[in-house]
Amino acid sequence: MEAVIDDYIEPAELTLHFARYQEEVTTGKVGYNTAFDYGWCLIRSRKTDEVMKGIEMFKHLYKNGQQEARRDCLFFTAVGYTKIREFELALECIDTLLKAEPGNTQAKDLKHVIEDRLKKSGLIGMGLIALGGATVVGAIGLVAMLTKKK
């Protein structure tokens, strides 16, 4: 499941899918598969703004698409949120999917990956806070030493 989250698209492939999508936009009728494929390409981008655009496309497809496709939209929205480190939103999507399909092993696997990354980001955050606190204490100690010498 890590591979799905850590997969990135080549710019040429994204450009190709964008052209297909734009062609259908100009005709006034964008097919579900075209929008889905372009959304998946956007989710796999290295650029946060493009990933966000992909998330929005999947949200739109979820609201306006066929019932049986909603599972995939939730899944890929969760992948997108995970890529941009919005873990709580990713968990909301995956939990919604698991309520509808409690036995979905892909969703369960993705949930574990999201939870692991959330924990890691929390530990990193706590480490940065501790480092910041130590820096402040060190600076205060240095100032105290320098003022005593005078």
C-alpha positions as CSV (number, residue, x, y, z in Angstrom):
1,M,0.0,0.0,0.0
2,E,3.0,2.3,0.6
3,A,3.7,2.0,-3.1
4,V,0.3,3.5,-4.0
5,I,1.0,6.5,-1.8
6,D,4.6,6.9,-2.9
7,D,3.9,6.6,-6.6
8,Y,4.5,9.7,-8.7
9,I,3.5,10.4,-12.3
10,E,5.8,11.4,-15.1
11,P,5.0,15.0,-16.3
12,A,4.4,13.7,-19.9
13,E,1.7,11.3,-18.7
14,L,0.0,14.0,-16.8
15,T,0.1,16.3,-19.8
16,L,-1.4,13.5,-22.0
17,H,-4.3,13.0,-19.6
18,F,-4.8,16.8,-19.2
19,A,-5.1,17.1,-23.0
20,R,-7.7,14.3,-23.1
21,Y,-9.6,15.9,-20.3
22,Q,-9.5,19.4,-21.9
23,E,-10.7,18.0,-25.2
24,E,-13.8,16.7,-23.5
25,V,-14.3,19.9,-21.5
26,T,-14.4,21.8,-24.8
27,T,-17.1,19.5,-26.2
28,G,-19.2,20.1,-23.1
29,K,-19.3,16.5,-22.0
30,V,-16.5,15.0,-19.8
31,G,-16.8,11.3,-19.5
32,Y,-16.5,9.7,-16.1
33,N,-13.5,7.6,-17.1
34,T,-11.7,10.6,-18.5
35,A,-12.3,12.6,-15.3
36,F,-11.4,9.6,-13.1
37,D,-8.1,9.0,-15.0
38,Y,-7.1,12.6,-14.9
39,G,-8.0,12.8,-11.2
40,W,-5.8,9.8,-10.6
41,C,-2.9,11.4,-12.5
42,L,-3.3,14.6,-10.5
43,I,-3.3,12.6,-7.2
44,R,0.1,11.1,-8.3
45,S,1.7,14.5,-8.9
46,R,4.6,15.9,-6.9
47,K,2.9,19.3,-6.7
48,T,0.5,19.8,-3.8
49,D,-1.8,22.1,-5.8
50,E,-2.2,19.4,-8.4
51,V,-2.9,16.8,-5.7
52,M,-5.5,19.1,-4.3
53,K,-7.1,19.5,-7.7
54,G,-7.2,15.7,-8.0
55,I,-8.9,15.4,-4.5
56,E,-11.5,17.9,-5.6
57,M,-12.1,15.9,-8.8
58,F,-12.7,12.7,-6.8
59,K,-15.0,14.6,-4.4
60,H,-17.0,15.8,-7.4
61,L,-17.1,12.3,-8.9
62,Y,-18.2,10.9,-5.6
63,K,-21.1,13.2,-5.4
64,N,-22.2,13.0,-9.0
65,G,-21.0,9.5,-10.1
66,Q,-22.5,6.1,-10.0
67,Q,-23.0,4.4,-6.7
68,E,-20.6,1.6,-7.4
69,A,-17.8,4.0,-8.2
70,R,-18.0,5.9,-4.9
71,R,-15.7,3.3,-3.2
72,D,-12.9,4.1,-5.6
73,C,-13.4,7.9,-5.2
74,L,-13.2,7.6,-1.4
75,F,-10.1,5.5,-1.6
76,F,-8.2,7.8,-4.0
77,T,-9.3,10.9,-2.1
78,A,-7.8,9.3,1.0
79,V,-4.6,8.5,-0.9
80,G,-4.5,12.2,-2.0
81,Y,-5.0,13.5,1.5
82,T,-2.2,11.1,2.7
83,K,0.2,12.4,0.1
84,I,-0.3,16.0,1.3
85,R,-0.1,14.9,4.9
86,E,-3.8,15.7,5.8
87,F,-4.0,12.5,7.7
88,E,-7.2,13.3,9.7
89,L,-9.1,14.0,6.4
90,A,-7.6,10.8,4.9
91,L,-8.8,8.8,7.9
92,E,-12.3,10.3,7.5
93,C,-12.5,9.1,3.9
94,I,-11.2,5.7,4.6
95,D,-13.5,5.2,7.7
96,T,-16.5,6.2,5.5
97,L,-15.4,3.5,3.0
98,L,-14.9,0.9,5.8
99,K,-18.4,1.6,7.2
100,A,-19.9,0.7,3.8
101,E,-17.4,-2.2,3.2
102,P,-16.0,-3.4,6.5
103,G,-14.2,-6.3,4.8
104,N,-12.4,-4.2,2.2
105,T,-8.7,-5.3,2.7
106,Q,-7.3,-2.5,0.5
107,A,-9.0,0.1,2.7
108,K,-7.9,-1.6,5.8
109,D,-4.3,-1.7,4.6
110,L,-4.5,2.0,3.6
111,K,-5.9,2.9,7.0
112,H,-2.9,1.2,8.7
113,V,-0.5,3.2,6.5
114,I,-2.3,6.4,7.2
115,E,-2.2,5.7,11.0
116,D,1.5,4.9,10.8
117,R,2.3,8.1,9.0
118,L,0.2,10.1,11.4
119,K,2.1,8.6,14.3
120,K,5.5,9.3,12.6
121,S,4.5,12.9,11.9
122,G,3.4,13.3,15.5
123,L,6.7,12.0,16.7
124,I,8.7,14.2,14.4
125,G,6.6,17.2,15.5
126,M,7.3,16.4,19.2
127,G,11.0,16.1,18.4
128,L,11.0,19.5,16.7
129,I,9.2,21.0,19.7
130,A,11.7,19.4,22.1
131,L,14.6,20.7,19.9
132,G,13.0,24.2,19.9
133,G,12.7,24.1,23.7
134,A,16.3,23.0,24.1
135,T,17.4,25.8,21.9
136,V,15.6,28.4,23.9
137,V,17.0,27.0,27.2
138,G,20.5,27.0,25.7
139,A,20.1,30.6,24.5
140,I,18.9,31.7,28.0
141,G,21.9,29.9,29.5
142,L,24.3,31.6,27.1
143,V,22.8,35.0,27.8
144,A,23.1,34.4,31.6
145,M,26.7,33.4,31.2
146,L,27.5,36.4,29.2
147,T,25.8,38.8,31.6
148,K,27.7,37.3,34.6
149,K,31.1,37.9,32.9
150,K,30.4,41.7,32.8
